[in-house]
Amino acid sequence: MQGQDDFENGKDEHPSDAWLASVARLLLHPVQLHIADTLWREDRPLSARDLAAILQVDADTIAYQLRRLRRFRVVTYADAKLAQHPLDVKYELVKEPQSDGR
């Protein structure tokens, strides 16, 4: 997506309308809303397995939706040291958009 690429590469101070529309569609997914809400309420890093147990949703589905949320910088890895299994990687909500200084 061109608008997203421009924003991520620091070419534009604000994301394009197309990029914002993509993010809105992404967050309208009910599982993604539940993931974001749970991470906010729990206020601690959670893995796909943790979220699957809490939300009663398949862990692979949660992991897929976490990857999508990470792509759009809604969640991030909670620890730089990745777990042995992808379902055990801990995620947390992005607290504040990061500036790359460009």
N, C-alpha and C positions, 0 to 999 in steps of 0.2 A: 504494500500500500504506500503510495507516494507520500501522502500527508504524514503518515506515521514515520516513514524514513526520514523526512525532513525534520520532524520534531526530535526524533531520537538522535540525529546527527547535529543538532544544535543550529540548523539553518533557519529556523523559524522560532520566534519567541512563544508563539501559541500554536497548539495543534490545529490542523485544518478541520473544517466541518465534517468532512468525510471520515476522518480519523475519530472524531468525537462520536459520530453516528455508529461507527463500528464498536466503540467501547460501550455505548449505550445498549446496543444489541447483545453484546457479550454479557453485560450485567443483568439483562432481562431474563437470562436463563435461570430457572428456579434453583437448580443445584448450586450455581455460582453465587446466587444471593444467599442461600443457606450457608455456604462455605464462608463467605465474607462476614455474615452475621455471627456465625459461631466463633470465628477467629476474633472478632471484636468483643463478643461477650466473654469468652474464655480468657482473653488478654494474656495468652501464652502461646508459644509456638506449638503447632500440632502437625502431625504427619497425615498422609492420606489414610492410613490405618486408623489413627485416632478419630479423624473426621468421619470415616465410614461407620465406626462404632457409635458415635454420637448421633449422626444423621440417619442411620439405618439405610445407607446406600452402599452399593458395591464399591470396594476400594479402588478398583481399576477405573471406574467412572469418576470417582473423586480425584484420582491422580491426573486423569485427562483434563478435567476442568481446572485443576490447580495449575497445570502447564499453560492453559489458555489465559488464566488470570495473571500468571507471572509474565507472559509475553506482553501484556498490556500494563505491566507494572502496578497491578492491584495488590499482589502478594510478592514476597521475596523469600529467598532461603533465610532461615533463622540462624543457621550456623554454616560457616564456610566449609567445615568438614562434613562432607556428604556421607550419608549412611551407606551401609553395605547393600541395602535393597532400596530401589526407588520408592517403594511404598512407605519407607521409614524416614525419608527426608522430611525435616521439619520446616514448616512455612509459617510466616507471619504477615500481617497486613503491612503494606508500605505506609509508614507514618506520615511522610511528607515527600512530595516530589523532589528528587535530587537534581541539582544543577551541575552540569559537567564543566562549567566555567567558560564556555564558549560564548 
